[in-house]
Amino acid sequence: MLSLCISFFMSCNSNEKVEKVDVTTSEIKTDNKTEITSTNIEKLSKILDFETHKPIKVHYKYVFIDNSGQHERLSVSGPSDYYLEAILYFDEETFKAMNDFELNLEWMEQNHNKRDFNFDWLPKSIKKELANHNIKNYKGHPDFFFGTGVNGKVWYLDNKLLLQEYTN
């Protein structure tokens, strides 16, 4: 009887539709600079906080500049720098919840320029959507959800965000 129950559960779970997302990652290192382009949500979750709103898909470019001076004999070390450019895709329900939360906030206009979000690596379809995004008085938003603090800014599109984070 126990094996029958286990078989039943396994067959029920095998019919579940799981979307397989191909993960691609490219890493280029030159001197003290590392450039990573990836679609790996788990790796991006080490940089951004996805505890409240986890995207269903991501595509990002992360550049880390190691200024620790460990690779040069006479260098003076300093703080490392980084910048992140990302597309975060969300299901409709999550995206609506994020929009609803934001509509109830009072915050100063950010005056972000959408040209700043026209990343050179964006797919043509996203570039076109961004170019056609002409909501009256839209000035971009600070990052409310992913833990970037004052160094993060986002641009809302259709069920997706363009996000930037960087060191000062």
Buried (B, 14 or more C-beta within 10 A) or exposed (E): EEEEEEEEEEEEEEEEEEEEEEEEEEEEEEEBEBBBBBBBBEBBBEBBBBEEBBBBBBBBBBBBBBBEEEEEEEEEEEEEBBBBBBBBBBEEEBBEBBEEEBEEEEEEEBEBEBEEBBBEEBEEEBBEBBEEBEEEEBEBBBBBBBBBEEBBBBBBBEBBBBBBBBEE
